[in-house]
Amino acid sequence: MTCGVCGATAAAPAPLTWSTARGPEGRSVCCPSCTRAHVRAMEAKLDEAHW
Ligand SMILES: [Zn+2]
C-alpha cells in the first residue's frame, strides 16, 4: 500500500499507525506523518462545517 499524500510505502496490512479513509474515489491510506497533518486539517474543516 502507498501513502496517498507523500507516496511512502508499507507492507499490507497497514500498521496501526497508518490510517485509512474512504472517499468518493475509493480507499486511501496515509502514513503516520501525513496522518498527523491530515487529522489536524480535517478537524479544522469539521469545526468550520459544524460551527
Ligand atoms: Zn505520507
mmCIF file of the protein (N, C-alpha, C, O) and its ligand, coordinates in Angstrom:
data_MODEL
# 
_entry.id   MODEL 
# 
loop_
_entity.id 
_entity.type 
_entity.pdbx_number_of_molecules 
1 polymer     1 
2 non-polymer 1 
# 
_entity_poly.entity_id                      1 
_entity_poly.type                           'polypeptide(L)' 
_entity_poly.nstd_linkage                   no 
_entity_poly.nstd_monomer                   no 
_entity_poly.pdbx_seq_one_letter_code       MTCGVCGATAAAPAPLTWSTARGPEGRSVCCPSCTRAHVRAMEAKLDEAHW 
_entity_poly.pdbx_seq_one_letter_code_can   MTCGVCGATAAAPAPLTWSTARGPEGRSVCCPSCTRAHVRAMEAKLDEAHW 
_entity_poly.pdbx_strand_id                 A 
# 
loop_
_entity_poly_seq.entity_id 
_entity_poly_seq.num 
_entity_poly_seq.mon_id 
_entity_poly_seq.hetero 
1 1  MET n 
1 2  THR n 
1 3  CYS n 
1 4  GLY n 
1 5  VAL n 
1 6  CYS n 
1 7  GLY n 
1 8  ALA n 
1 9  THR n 
1 10 ALA n 
1 11 ALA n 
1 12 ALA n 
1 13 PRO n 
1 14 ALA n 
1 15 PRO n 
1 16 LEU n 
1 17 THR n 
1 18 TRP n 
1 19 SER n 
1 20 THR n 
1 21 ALA n 
1 22 ARG n 
1 23 GLY n 
1 24 PRO n 
1 25 GLU n 
1 26 GLY n 
1 27 ARG n 
1 28 SER n 
1 29 VAL n 
1 30 CYS n 
1 31 CYS n 
1 32 PRO n 
1 33 SER n 
1 34 CYS n 
1 35 THR n 
1 36 ARG n 
1 37 ALA n 
1 38 HIS n 
1 39 VAL n 
1 40 ARG n 
1 41 ALA n 
1 42 MET n 
1 43 GLU n 
1 44 ALA n 
1 45 LYS n 
1 46 LEU n 
1 47 ASP n 
1 48 GLU n 
1 49 ALA n 
1 50 HIS n 
1 51 TRP n 
# 
loop_
_struct_asym.id 
_struct_asym.entity_id 
A 1 
B 2 
# 
loop_
_chem_comp.id 
_chem_comp.type 
_chem_comp.mon_nstd_flag 
ALA 'L-peptide linking' y 
ARG 'L-peptide linking' y 
ASP 'L-peptide linking' y 
CYS 'L-peptide linking' y 
GLU 'L-peptide linking' y 
GLY 'peptide linking'   y 
HIS 'L-peptide linking' y 
LEU 'L-peptide linking' y 
LYS 'L-peptide linking' y 
MET 'L-peptide linking' y 
PRO 'L-peptide linking' y 
SER 'L-peptide linking' y 
THR 'L-peptide linking' y 
TRP 'L-peptide linking' y 
VAL 'L-peptide linking' y 
ZN  non-polymer         . 
# 
_pdbx_entity_nonpoly.entity_id   2 
_pdbx_entity_nonpoly.name        ? 
_pdbx_entity_nonpoly.comp_id     ZN 
# 
_pdbx_nonpoly_scheme.asym_id         B 
_pdbx_nonpoly_scheme.entity_id       2 
_pdbx_nonpoly_scheme.mon_id          ZN 
_pdbx_nonpoly_scheme.ndb_seq_num     1 
_pdbx_nonpoly_scheme.pdb_seq_num     101 
_pdbx_nonpoly_scheme.auth_seq_num    101 
_pdbx_nonpoly_scheme.pdb_mon_id      ZN 
_pdbx_nonpoly_scheme.auth_mon_id     ZN 
_pdbx_nonpoly_scheme.pdb_strand_id   A 
_pdbx_nonpoly_scheme.pdb_ins_code    . 
# 
loop_
_atom_site.group_PDB 
_atom_site.id 
_atom_site.type_symbol 
_atom_site.label_atom_id 
_atom_site.label_alt_id 
_atom_site.label_comp_id 
_atom_site.label_asym_id 
_atom_site.label_entity_id 
_atom_site.label_seq_id 
_atom_site.pdbx_PDB_ins_code 
_atom_site.Cartn_x 
_atom_site.Cartn_y 
_atom_site.Cartn_z 
_atom_site.occupancy 
_atom_site.B_iso_or_equiv 
_atom_site.pdbx_formal_charge 
_atom_site.auth_seq_id 
_atom_site.auth_comp_id 
_atom_site.auth_asym_id 
_atom_site.auth_atom_id 
_atom_site.pdbx_PDB_model_num 
ATOM   1   N  N  . MET A 1 1  ? 0.835   -1.192 0.000  1.00 0.00 ? 1   MET A N  1 
ATOM   2   C  CA . MET A 1 1  ? 0.000   0.000  0.000  1.00 0.00 ? 1   MET A CA 1 
ATOM   3   C  C  . MET A 1 1  ? 0.876   1.250  0.000  1.00 0.00 ? 1   MET A C  1 
ATOM   4   O  O  . MET A 1 1  ? 2.010   1.232  0.477  1.00 0.00 ? 1   MET A O  1 
ATOM   5   N  N  . THR A 1 2  ? 0.342   2.298  -0.527 1.00 0.00 ? 2   THR A N  1 
ATOM   6   C  CA . THR A 1 2  ? 1.121   3.530  -0.694 1.00 0.00 ? 2   THR A CA 1 
ATOM   7   C  C  . THR A 1 2  ? 0.385   4.705  -0.078 1.00 0.00 ? 2   THR A C  1 
ATOM   8   O  O  . THR A 1 2  ? -0.831  4.832  -0.223 1.00 0.00 ? 2   THR A O  1 
ATOM   9   N  N  . CYS A 1 3  ? 1.111   5.545  0.595  1.00 0.00 ? 3   CYS A N  1 
ATOM   10  C  CA . CYS A 1 3  ? 0.517   6.748  1.166  1.00 0.00 ? 3   CYS A CA 1 
ATOM   11  C  C  . CYS A 1 3  ? -0.014  7.620  0.045  1.00 0.00 ? 3   CYS A C  1 
ATOM   12  O  O  . CYS A 1 3  ? 0.701   7.914  -0.913 1.00 0.00 ? 3   CYS A O  1 
ATOM   13  N  N  . GLY A 1 4  ? -1.253  8.029  0.163  1.00 0.00 ? 4   GLY A N  1 
ATOM   14  C  CA . GLY A 1 4  ? -1.852  8.834  -0.887 1.00 0.00 ? 4   GLY A CA 1 
ATOM   15  C  C  . GLY A 1 4  ? -1.377  10.275 -0.872 1.00 0.00 ? 4   GLY A C  1 
ATOM   16  O  O  . GLY A 1 4  ? -1.706  11.049 -1.771 1.00 0.00 ? 4   GLY A O  1 
ATOM   17  N  N  . VAL A 1 5  ? -0.610  10.640 0.139  1.00 0.00 ? 5   VAL A N  1 
ATOM   18  C  CA . VAL A 1 5  ? -0.168  12.025 0.244  1.00 0.00 ? 5   VAL A CA 1 
ATOM   19  C  C  . VAL A 1 5  ? 1.285   12.171 -0.195 1.00 0.00 ? 5   VAL A C  1 
ATOM   20  O  O  . VAL A 1 5  ? 1.593   12.963 -1.086 1.00 0.00 ? 5   VAL A O  1 
ATOM   21  N  N  . CYS A 1 6  ? 2.185   11.398 0.439  1.00 0.00 ? 6   CYS A N  1 
ATOM   22  C  CA . CYS A 1 6  ? 3.606   11.583 0.158  1.00 0.00 ? 6   CYS A CA 1 
ATOM   23  C  C  . CYS A 1 6  ? 4.180   10.426 -0.641 1.00 0.00 ? 6   CYS A C  1 
ATOM   24  O  O  . CYS A 1 6  ? 5.309   10.518 -1.122 1.00 0.00 ? 6   CYS A O  1 
ATOM   25  N  N  . GLY A 1 7  ? 3.427   9.330  -0.796 1.00 0.00 ? 7   GLY A N  1 
ATOM   26  C  CA . GLY A 1 7  ? 3.902   8.227  -1.617 1.00 0.00 ? 7   GLY A CA 1 
ATOM   27  C  C  . GLY A 1 7  ? 4.726   7.212  -0.862 1.00 0.00 ? 7   GLY A C  1 
ATOM   28  O  O  . GLY A 1 7  ? 5.302   6.317  -1.480 1.00 0.00 ? 7   GLY A O  1 
ATOM   29  N  N  . ALA A 1 8  ? 4.805   7.318  0.465  1.00 0.00 ? 8   ALA A N  1 
ATOM   30  C  CA . ALA A 1 8  ? 5.523   6.333  1.257  1.00 0.00 ? 8   ALA A CA 1 
ATOM   31  C  C  . ALA A 1 8  ? 4.826   4.981  1.137  1.00 0.00 ? 8   ALA A C  1 
ATOM   32  O  O  . ALA A 1 8  ? 3.610   4.917  0.954  1.00 0.00 ? 8   ALA A O  1 
ATOM   33  N  N  . THR A 1 9  ? 5.595   3.908  1.239  1.00 0.00 ? 9   THR A N  1 
ATOM   34  C  CA . THR A 1 9  ? 5.018   2.589  1.061  1.00 0.00 ? 9   THR A CA 1 
ATOM   35  C  C  . THR A 1 9  ? 5.154   1.768  2.337  1.00 0.00 ? 9   THR A C  1 
ATOM   36  O  O  . THR A 1 9  ? 6.055   1.998  3.144  1.00 0.00 ? 9   THR A O  1 
ATOM   37  N  N  . ALA A 1 10 ? 4.244   0.803  2.508  1.00 0.00 ? 10  ALA A N  1 
ATOM   38  C  CA . ALA A 1 10 ? 4.286   -0.113 3.640  1.00 0.00 ? 10  ALA A CA 1 
ATOM   39  C  C  . ALA A 1 10 ? 3.665   -1.426 3.206  1.00 0.00 ? 10  ALA A C  1 
ATOM   40  O  O  . ALA A 1 10 ? 2.817   -1.469 2.315  1.00 0.00 ? 10  ALA A O  1 
ATOM   41  N  N  . ALA A 1 11 ? 4.106   -2.504 3.857  1.00 0.00 ? 11  ALA A N  1 
ATOM   42  C  CA . ALA A 1 11 ? 3.554   -3.806 3.525  1.00 0.00 ? 11  ALA A CA 1 
ATOM   43  C  C  . ALA A 1 11 ? 2.155   -3.941 4.109  1.00 0.00 ? 11  ALA A C  1 
ATOM   44  O  O  . ALA A 1 11 ? 1.902   -3.514 5.235  1.00 0.00 ? 11  ALA A O  1 
ATOM   45  N  N  . ALA A 1 12 ? 1.252   -4.533 3.344  1.00 0.00 ? 12  ALA A N  1 
ATOM   46  C  CA . ALA A 1 12 ? -0.111  -4.749 3.816  1.00 0.00 ? 12  ALA A CA 1 
ATOM   47  C  C  . ALA A 1 12 ? -0.145  -5.961 4.733  1.00 0.00 ? 12  ALA A C  1 
ATOM   48  O  O  . ALA A 1 12 ? 0.645   -6.878 4.506  1.00 0.00 ? 12  ALA A O  1 
ATOM   49  N  N  . PRO A 1 13 ? -0.990  -6.039 5.741  1.00 0.00 ? 13  PRO A N  1 
ATOM   50  C  CA . PRO A 1 13 ? -1.914  -4.954 6.100  1.00 0.00 ? 13  PRO A CA 1 
ATOM   51  C  C  . PRO A 1 13 ? -1.198  -3.781 6.746  1.00 0.00 ? 13  PRO A C  1 
ATOM   52  O  O  . PRO A 1 13 ? -0.112  -3.931 7.308  1.00 0.00 ? 13  PRO A O  1 
ATOM   53  N  N  . ALA A 1 14 ? -1.802  -2.644 6.662  1.00 0.00 ? 14  ALA A N  1 
ATOM   54  C  CA . ALA A 1 14 ? -1.161  -1.431 7.160  1.00 0.00 ? 14  ALA A CA 1 
ATOM   55  C  C  . ALA A 1 14 ? -0.992  -1.509 8.670  1.00 0.00 ? 14  ALA A C  1 
ATOM   56  O  O  . ALA A 1 14 ? -1.868  -2.012 9.373  1.00 0.00 ? 14  ALA A O  1 
ATOM   57  N  N  . PRO A 1 15 ? 0.124   -1.015 9.163  1.00 0.00 ? 15  PRO A N  1 
ATOM   58  C  CA . PRO A 1 15 ? 0.302   -0.911 10.624 1.00 0.00 ? 15  PRO A CA 1 
ATOM   59  C  C  . PRO A 1 15 ? -0.748  0.003  11.222 1.00 0.00 ? 15  PRO A C  1 
ATOM   60  O  O  . PRO A 1 15 ? -1.368  0.804  10.524 1.00 0.00 ? 15  PRO A O  1 
ATOM   61  N  N  . LEU A 1 16 ? -0.936  -0.128 12.517 1.00 0.00 ? 16  LEU A N  1 
ATOM   62  C  CA . LEU A 1 16 ? -1.964  0.686  13.175 1.00 0.00 ? 16  LEU A CA 1 
ATOM   63  C  C  . LEU A 1 16 ? -1.646  2.174  13.078 1.00 0.00 ? 16  LEU A C  1 
ATOM   64  O  O  . LEU A 1 16 ? -2.530  3.022  13.199 1.00 0.00 ? 16  LEU A O  1 
ATOM   65  N  N  . THR A 1 17 ? -0.386  2.469  12.860 1.00 0.00 ? 17  THR A N  1 
ATOM   66  C  CA . THR A 1 17 ? -0.023  3.878  12.780 1.00 0.00 ? 17  THR A CA 1 
ATOM   67  C  C  . THR A 1 17 ? -0.470  4.498  11.466 1.00 0.00 ? 17  THR A C  1 
ATOM   68  O  O  . THR A 1 17 ? -0.505  5.719  11.317 1.00 0.00 ? 17  THR A O  1 
ATOM   69  N  N  . TRP A 1 18 ? -0.812  3.635  10.519 1.00 0.00 ? 18  TRP A N  1 
ATOM   70  C  CA . TRP A 1 18 ? -1.346  4.150  9.247  1.00 0.00 ? 18  TRP A CA 1 
ATOM   71  C  C  . TRP A 1 18 ? -2.848  4.298  9.373  1.00 0.00 ? 18  TRP A C  1 
ATOM   72  O  O  . TRP A 1 18 ? -3.503  3.510  10.055 1.00 0.00 ? 18  TRP A O  1 
ATOM   73  N  N  . SER A 1 19 ? -3.380  5.286  8.732  1.00 0.00 ? 19  SER A N  1 
ATOM   74  C  CA . SER A 1 19 ? -4.822  5.495  8.774  1.00 0.00 ? 19  SER A CA 1 
ATOM   75  C  C  . SER A 1 19 ? -5.416  5.254  7.394  1.00 0.00 ? 19  SER A C  1 
ATOM   76  O  O  . SER A 1 19 ? -4.776  5.501  6.371  1.00 0.00 ? 19  SER A O  1 
ATOM   77  N  N  . THR A 1 20 ? -6.640  4.773  7.386  1.00 0.00 ? 20  THR A N  1 
ATOM   78  C  CA . THR A 1 20 ? -7.340  4.564  6.121  1.00 0.00 ? 20  THR A CA 1 
ATOM   79  C  C  . THR A 1 20 ? -8.580  5.435  6.089  1.00 0.00 ? 20  THR A C  1 
ATOM   80  O  O  . THR A 1 20 ? -9.184  5.715  7.124  1.00 0.00 ? 20  THR A O  1 
ATOM   81  N  N  . ALA A 1 21 ? -8.942  5.848  4.930  1.00 0.00 ? 21  ALA A N  1 
ATOM   82  C  CA . ALA A 1 21 ? -10.115 6.698  4.787  1.00 0.00 ? 21  ALA A CA 1 
ATOM   83  C  C  . ALA A 1 21 ? -10.858 6.291  3.531  1.00 0.00 ? 21  ALA A C  1 
ATOM   84  O  O  . ALA A 1 21 ? -10.256 5.914  2.526  1.00 0.00 ? 21  ALA A O  1 
ATOM   85  N  N  . ARG A 1 22 ? -12.156 6.371  3.604  1.00 0.00 ? 22  ARG A N  1 
ATOM   86  C  CA . ARG A 1 22 ? -12.981 6.071  2.438  1.00 0.00 ? 22  ARG A CA 1 
ATOM   87  C  C  . ARG A 1 22 ? -13.463 7.378  1.821  1.00 0.00 ? 22  ARG A C  1 
ATOM   88  O  O  . ARG A 1 22 ? -14.003 8.250  2.502  1.00 0.00 ? 22  ARG A O  1 
ATOM   89  N  N  . GLY A 1 23 ? -13.259 7.486  0.551  1.00 0.00 ? 23  GLY A N  1 
ATOM   90  C  CA . GLY A 1 23 ? -13.683 8.692  -0.140 1.00 0.00 ? 23  GLY A CA 1 
ATOM   91  C  C  . GLY A 1 23 ? -14.433 8.335  -1.392 1.00 0.00 ? 23  GLY A C  1 
ATOM   92  O  O  . GLY A 1 23 ? -14.590 7.158  -1.714 1.00 0.00 ? 23  GLY A O  1 
ATOM   93  N  N  . PRO A 1 24 ? -14.898 9.342  -2.103 1.00 0.00 ? 24  PRO A N  1 
ATOM   94  C  CA . PRO A 1 24 ? -15.648 9.109  -3.349 1.00 0.00 ? 24  PRO A CA 1 
ATOM   95  C  C  . PRO A 1 24 ? -14.815 8.387  -4.395 1.00 0.00 ? 24  PRO A C  1 
ATOM   96  O  O  . PRO A 1 24 ? -15.367 7.756  -5.296 1.00 0.00 ? 24  PRO A O  1 
ATOM   97  N  N  . GLU A 1 25 ? -13.507 8.469  -4.289 1.00 0.00 ? 25  GLU A N  1 
ATOM   98  C  CA . GLU A 1 25 ? -12.638 7.824  -5.268 1.00 0.00 ? 25  GLU A CA 1 
ATOM   99  C  C  . GLU A 1 25 ? -12.137 6.481  -4.772 1.00 0.00 ? 25  GLU A C  1 
ATOM   100 O  O  . GLU A 1 25 ? -11.316 5.845  -5.433 1.00 0.00 ? 25  GLU A O  1 
ATOM   101 N  N  . GLY A 1 26 ? -12.624 6.034  -3.607 1.00 0.00 ? 26  GLY A N  1 
ATOM   102 C  CA . GLY A 1 26 ? -12.193 4.744  -3.098 1.00 0.00 ? 26  GLY A CA 1 
ATOM   103 C  C  . GLY A 1 26 ? -11.405 4.892  -1.814 1.00 0.00 ? 26  GLY A C  1 
ATOM   104 O  O  . GLY A 1 26 ? -11.396 5.945  -1.176 1.00 0.00 ? 26  GLY A O  1 
ATOM   105 N  N  . ARG A 1 27 ? -10.732 3.785  -1.451 1.00 0.00 ? 27  ARG A N  1 
ATOM   106 C  CA . ARG A 1 27 ? -9.990  3.791  -0.198 1.00 0.00 ? 27  ARG A CA 1 
ATOM   107 C  C  . ARG A 1 27 ? -8.629  4.437  -0.390 1.00 0.00 ? 27  ARG A C  1 
ATOM   108 O  O  . ARG A 1 27 ? -7.955  4.204  -1.393 1.00 0.00 ? 27  ARG A O  1 
ATOM   109 N  N  . SER A 1 28 ? -8.240  5.235  0.560  1.00 0.00 ? 28  SER A N  1 
ATOM   110 C  CA . SER A 1 28 ? -6.923  5.837  0.531  1.00 0.00 ? 28  SER A CA 1 
ATOM   111 C  C  . SER A 1 28 ? -6.269  5.632  1.885  1.00 0.00 ? 28  SER A C  1 
ATOM   112 O  O  . SER A 1 28 ? -6.950  5.488  2.900  1.00 0.00 ? 28  SER A O  1 
ATOM   113 N  N  . VAL A 1 29 ? -4.955  5.622  1.890  1.00 0.00 ? 29  VAL A N  1 
ATOM   114 C  CA . VAL A 1 29 ? -4.230  5.423  3.134  1.00 0.00 ? 29  VAL A CA 1 
ATOM   115 C  C  . VAL A 1 29 ? -3.254  6.573  3.328  1.00 0.00 ? 29  VAL A C  1 
ATOM   116 O  O  . VAL A 1 29 ? -2.790  7.188  2.368  1.00 0.00 ? 29  VAL A O  1 
ATOM   117 N  N  . CYS A 1 30 ? -2.956  6.848  4.590  1.00 0.00 ? 30  CYS A N  1 
ATOM   118 C  CA . CYS A 1 30 ? -1.995  7.892  4.917  1.00 0.00 ? 30  CYS A CA 1 
ATOM   119 C  C  . CYS A 1 30 ? -0.977  7.344  5.895  1.00 0.00 ? 30  CYS A C  1 
ATOM   120 O  O  . CYS A 1 30 ? -1.338  6.637  6.837  1.00 0.00 ? 30  CYS A O  1 
ATOM   121 N  N  . CYS A 1 31 ? 0.286   7.658  5.685  1.00 0.00 ? 31  CYS A N  1 
ATOM   122 C  CA . CYS A 1 31 ? 1.340   7.242  6.596  1.00 0.00 ? 31  CYS A CA 1 
ATOM   123 C  C  . CYS A 1 31 ? 1.237   8.068  7.884  1.00 0.00 ? 31  CYS A C  1 
ATOM   124 O  O  . CYS A 1 31 ? 0.551   9.089  7.919  1.00 0.00 ? 31  CYS A O  1 
ATOM   125 N  N  . PRO A 1 32 ? 1.918   7.619  8.934  1.00 0.00 ? 32  PRO A N  1 
ATOM   126 C  CA . PRO A 1 32 ? 1.794   8.303  10.231 1.00 0.00 ? 32  PRO A CA 1 
ATOM   127 C  C  . PRO A 1 32 ? 2.076   9.796  10.159 1.00 0.00 ? 32  PRO A C  1 
ATOM   128 O  O  . PRO A 1 32 ? 1.336   10.596 10.731 1.00 0.00 ? 32  PRO A O  1 
ATOM   129 N  N  . SER A 1 33 ? 3.124   10.171 9.470  1.00 0.00 ? 33  SER A N  1 
ATOM   130 C  CA . SER A 1 33 ? 3.476   11.594 9.434  1.00 0.00 ? 33  SER A CA 1 
ATOM   131 C  C  . SER A 1 33 ? 2.402   12.398 8.722  1.00 0.00 ? 33  SER A C  1 
ATOM   132 O  O  . SER A 1 33 ? 2.049   13.492 9.163  1.00 0.00 ? 33  SER A O  1 
ATOM   133 N  N  . CYS A 1 34 ? 1.882   11.866 7.626  1.00 0.00 ? 34  CYS A N  1 
ATOM   134 C  CA . CYS A 1 34 ? 0.840   12.578 6.897  1.00 0.00 ? 34  CYS A CA 1 
ATOM   135 C  C  . CYS A 1 34 ? -0.463  12.553 7.672  1.00 0.00 ? 34  CYS A C  1 
ATOM   136 O  O  . CYS A 1 34 ? -1.245  13.501 7.606  1.00 0.00 ? 34  CYS A O  1 
ATOM   137 N  N  . THR A 1 35 ? -0.702  11.472 8.409  1.00 0.00 ? 35  THR A N  1 
ATOM   138 C  CA . THR A 1 35 ? -1.950  11.365 9.164  1.00 0.00 ? 35  THR A CA 1 
ATOM   139 C  C  . THR A 1 35 ? -2.055  12.494 10.179 1.00 0.00 ? 35  THR A C  1 
ATOM   140 O  O  . THR A 1 35 ? -3.118  13.090 10.356 1.00 0.00 ? 35  THR A O  1 
ATOM   141 N  N  . ARG A 1 36 ? -0.944  12.779 10.840 1.00 0.00 ? 36  ARG A N  1 
ATOM   142 C  CA . ARG A 1 36 ? -0.981  13.839 11.856 1.00 0.00 ? 36  ARG A CA 1 
ATOM   143 C  C  . ARG A 1 36 ? -1.393  15.159 11.229 1.00 0.00 ? 36  ARG A C  1 
ATOM   144 O  O  . ARG A 1 36 ? -2.265  15.860 11.741 1.00 0.00 ? 36  ARG A O  1 
ATOM   145 N  N  . ALA A 1 37 ? -0.764  15.483 10.129 1.00 0.00 ? 37  ALA A N  1 
ATOM   146 C  CA . ALA A 1 37 ? -1.089  16.746 9.477  1.00 0.00 ? 37  ALA A CA 1 
ATOM   147 C  C  . ALA A 1 37 ? -2.508  16.709 8.924  1.00 0.00 ? 37  ALA A C  1 
ATOM   148 O  O  . ALA A 1 37 ? -3.237  17.700 8.969  1.00 0.00 ? 37  ALA A O  1 
ATOM   149 N  N  . HIS A 1 38 ? -2.889  15.526 8.393  1.00 0.00 ? 38  HIS A N  1 
ATOM   150 C  CA . HIS A 1 38 ? -4.202  15.410 7.766  1.00 0.00 ? 38  HIS A CA 1 
ATOM   151 C  C  . HIS A 1 38 ? -5.304  15.524 8.809  1.00 0.00 ? 38  HIS A C  1 
ATOM   152 O  O  . HIS A 1 38 ? -6.326  16.168 8.572  1.00 0.00 ? 38  HIS A O  1 
ATOM   153 N  N  . VAL A 1 39 ? -5.095  14.901 9.964  1.00 0.00 ? 39  VAL A N  1 
ATOM   154 C  CA . VAL A 1 39 ? -6.111  14.946 11.015 1.00 0.00 ? 39  VAL A CA 1 
ATOM   155 C  C  . VAL A 1 39 ? -6.339  16.372 11.465 1.00 0.00 ? 39  VAL A C  1 
ATOM   156 O  O  . VAL A 1 39 ? -7.474  16.795 11.683 1.00 0.00 ? 39  VAL A O  1 
ATOM   157 N  N  . ARG A 1 40 ? -5.264  17.101 11.602 1.00 0.00 ? 40  ARG A N  1 
ATOM   158 C  CA . ARG A 1 40 ? -5.429  18.498 12.015 1.00 0.00 ? 40  ARG A CA 1 
ATOM   159 C  C  . ARG A 1 40 ? -6.227  19.273 10.973 1.00 0.00 ? 40  ARG A C  1 
ATOM   160 O  O  . ARG A 1 40 ? -7.091  20.083 11.310 1.00 0.00 ? 40  ARG A O  1 
ATOM   161 N  N  . ALA A 1 41 ? -5.930  19.016 9.723  1.00 0.00 ? 41  ALA A N  1 
ATOM   162 C  CA . ALA A 1 41 ? -6.648  19.717 8.660  1.00 0.00 ? 41  ALA A CA 1 
ATOM   163 C  C  . ALA A 1 41 ? -8.118  19.322 8.673  1.00 0.00 ? 41  ALA A C  1 
ATOM   164 O  O  . ALA A 1 41 ? -9.000  20.165 8.510  1.00 0.00 ? 41  ALA A O  1 
ATOM   165 N  N  . MET A 1 42 ? -8.376  18.011 8.871  1.00 0.00 ? 42  MET A N  1 
ATOM   166 C  CA . MET A 1 42 ? -9.756  17.542 8.890  1.00 0.00 ? 42  MET A CA 1 
ATOM   167 C  C  . MET A 1 42 ? -10.509 18.146 10.063 1.00 0.00 ? 42  MET A C  1 
ATOM   168 O  O  . MET A 1 42 ? -11.657 18.565 9.921  1.00 0.00 ? 42  MET A O  1 
ATOM   169 N  N  . GLU A 1 43 ? -9.862  18.190 11.223 1.00 0.00 ? 43  GLU A N  1 
ATOM   170 C  CA . GLU A 1 43 ? -10.529 18.761 12.392 1.00 0.00 ? 43  GLU A CA 1 
ATOM   171 C  C  . GLU A 1 43 ? -10.856 20.218 12.143 1.00 0.00 ? 43  GLU A C  1 
ATOM   172 O  O  . GLU A 1 43 ? -11.927 20.695 12.516 1.00 0.00 ? 43  GLU A O  1 
ATOM   173 N  N  . ALA A 1 44 ? -9.944  20.916 11.518 1.00 0.00 ? 44  ALA A N  1 
ATOM   174 C  CA . ALA A 1 44 ? -10.191 22.327 11.232 1.00 0.00 ? 44  ALA A CA 1 
ATOM   175 C  C  . ALA A 1 44 ? -11.396 22.474 10.312 1.00 0.00 ? 44  ALA A C  1 
ATOM   176 O  O  . ALA A 1 44 ? -12.238 23.349 10.512 1.00 0.00 ? 44  ALA A O  1 
ATOM   177 N  N  . LYS A 1 45 ? -11.471 21.610 9.303  1.00 0.00 ? 45  LYS A N  1 
ATOM   178 C  CA . LYS A 1 45 ? -12.597 21.672 8.375  1.00 0.00 ? 45  LYS A CA 1 
ATOM   179 C  C  . LYS A 1 45 ? -13.895 21.309 9.078  1.00 0.00 ? 45  LYS A C  1 
ATOM   180 O  O  . LYS A 1 45 ? -14.929 21.941 8.860  1.00 0.00 ? 45  LYS A O  1 
ATOM   181 N  N  . LEU A 1 46 ? -13.834 20.279 9.930  1.00 0.00 ? 46  LEU A N  1 
ATOM   182 C  CA . LEU A 1 46 ? -15.039 19.864 10.637 1.00 0.00 ? 46  LEU A CA 1 
ATOM   183 C  C  . LEU A 1 46 ? -15.551 20.990 11.526 1.00 0.00 ? 46  LEU A C  1 
ATOM   184 O  O  . LEU A 1 46 ? -16.752 21.240 11.620 1.00 0.00 ? 46  LEU A O  1 
ATOM   185 N  N  . ASP A 1 47 ? -14.607 21.659 12.172 1.00 0.00 ? 47  ASP A N  1 
ATOM   186 C  CA . ASP A 1 47 ? -15.023 22.756 13.022 1.00 0.00 ? 47  ASP A CA 1 
ATOM   187 C  C  . ASP A 1 47 ? -15.774 23.799 12.202 1.00 0.00 ? 47  ASP A C  1 
ATOM   188 O  O  . ASP A 1 47 ? -16.807 24.319 12.623 1.00 0.00 ? 47  ASP A O  1 
ATOM   189 N  N  . GLU A 1 48 ? -15.245 24.085 11.051 1.00 0.00 ? 48  GLU A N  1 
ATOM   190 C  CA . GLU A 1 48 ? -15.894 25.086 10.212 1.00 0.00 ? 48  GLU A CA 1 
ATOM   191 C  C  . GLU A 1 48 ? -17.266 24.585 9.749  1.00 0.00 ? 48  GLU A C  1 
ATOM   192 O  O  . GLU A 1 48 ? -18.230 25.348 9.692  1.00 0.00 ? 48  GLU A O  1 
ATOM   193 N  N  . ALA A 1 49 ? -17.338 23.279 9.418  1.00 0.00 ? 49  ALA A N  1 
ATOM   194 C  CA . ALA A 1 49 ? -18.578 22.732 8.891  1.00 0.00 ? 49  ALA A CA 1 
ATOM   195 C  C  . ALA A 1 49 ? -19.661 22.683 9.968  1.00 0.00 ? 49  ALA A C  1 
ATOM   196 O  O  . ALA A 1 49 ? -20.831 22.951 9.694  1.00 0.00 ? 49  ALA A O  1 
ATOM   197 N  N  . HIS A 1 50 ? -19.262 22.338 11.195 1.00 0.00 ? 50  HIS A N  1 
ATOM   198 C  CA . HIS A 1 50 ? -20.249 22.158 12.256 1.00 0.00 ? 50  HIS A CA 1 
ATOM   199 C  C  . HIS A 1 50 ? -20.620 23.460 12.940 1.00 0.00 ? 50  HIS A C  1 
ATOM   200 O  O  . HIS A 1 50 ? -21.731 23.608 13.451 1.00 0.00 ? 50  HIS A O  1 
ATOM   201 N  N  . TRP A 1 51 ? -19.709 24.382 12.949 1.00 0.00 ? 51  TRP A N  1 
ATOM   202 C  CA . TRP A 1 51 ? -19.994 25.598 13.701 1.00 0.00 ? 51  TRP A CA 1 
ATOM   203 C  C  . TRP A 1 51 ? -20.024 26.767 12.765 1.00 0.00 ? 51  TRP A C  1 
ATOM   204 O  O  . TRP A 1 51 ? -20.249 27.897 13.196 1.00 0.00 ? 51  TRP A O  1 
HETATM 205 ZN ZN . ZN  B 2 .  ? 2.576   10.144 3.780  1.00 0.00 2 101 ZN  A ZN 1 
# 
